[in-house]
Amino acid sequence: MTDTRASTTTAPAVFEAHAGGYDDDLRRRLIPPFDEFYGAAVAALACRVHPRRRILDLGAGTGLLSGFVAEAHPDAELVLLDAAPAMLERARERLAAVAGANVTLHVADLRDPFPDGGFDAIVSALAIHHLDDDGKRELYRRAHDALSPGGVFVNAEQVLAPSPQLEARYQRWHRDASLARGASVEEWEAAVERMRVDRCATVEAQLGWLREAGFADPDAPFRAYRFAVLAARRAA
Ligand SMILES: C[S@@+](CC[C@H](N)C(=O)[O-])C[C@H]1O[C@@H](n2cnc3c(N)ncnc32)[C@H](O)[C@@H]1O
């Protein structure tokens, strides 16, 4: 595991402290469209015609998205980047069973330079919204430059509603849908506490930043209230 920078941001510290309790069943309760959301991210990778040899997962955490990607692309080399080593340690355990030797773990901040070597695809789930808007724009530019021609970028993300009124409604929907899926009030309140470090942006703003970064065909192939999958490709 490469350690390029100690964690100085609030969000990785929050996840580092909660790594032990970050389990897949809880994520299913707190992400009401769980299967559709992660499924759309994997599908967005698959529907672009490009060999997917080397894939970078930004804010990989316990490897939830990487696990789905590895199942769909068993021959891919996966590079998982996160600033919380305890989260990546859990990813190592998960991926040992799926992708074995094709996995590299990289402890780094999202604002650091990406690992060398270039990538055929860059994916991310529920991580980039921890950066401020300038940080997201800058990351999109670096992601574009780190991709090989024709390479794919997929960001499965928690997003901001287009207006404060809709945001309030979507937050209520999120709470009600999570409780309906079996989350306890305590689990929901702990999630709200973790979400205090979120800096979500709208789908429209992010599609604009992807376009500005040079990406072709930026699109949101999945969208449900506070959850969206953004996908784009570097021109061939
Ligand atoms: C909600 S978790 C998502 C993990 C995984 N992608 C998933 O879908 O389950 C967010 C992850 O992003 C990481 N993260 C947040 N801000 C970061 C930053 N500035 N640099 C590196 N990692 C960061 C956290 O440490 C955490 O593991």
The ligand as an ORCA input file, in Angstrom:
! r2SCAN-3c Opt
* xyz 0 1
  C     -19.259      7.130      1.384
  S     -17.659      6.390      1.217
  C     -17.851      5.569     -0.354
  C     -16.939      4.402     -0.483
  C     -17.167      3.533     -1.729
  N     -16.827      4.252     -2.935
  C     -18.570      3.010     -1.779
  O     -19.255      3.202     -2.782
  O     -19.005      2.398     -0.776
  C     -16.624      7.780      0.806
  C     -15.138      7.440      0.760
  O     -14.448      8.555      0.197
  C     -13.267      8.768      0.925
  N     -12.891     10.186      0.815
  C     -13.638     11.265      1.105
  N     -12.953     12.401      0.883
  C     -11.736     12.015      0.433
  C     -10.567     12.735      0.034
  N     -10.529     14.064      0.052
  N      -9.496     12.025     -0.383
  C      -9.534     10.654     -0.415
  N     -10.607      9.925     -0.026
  C     -11.697     10.613      0.390
  C     -13.602      8.381      2.354
  O     -12.453      8.075      3.115
  C     -14.525      7.187      2.143
  O     -13.828      5.964      2.148
*
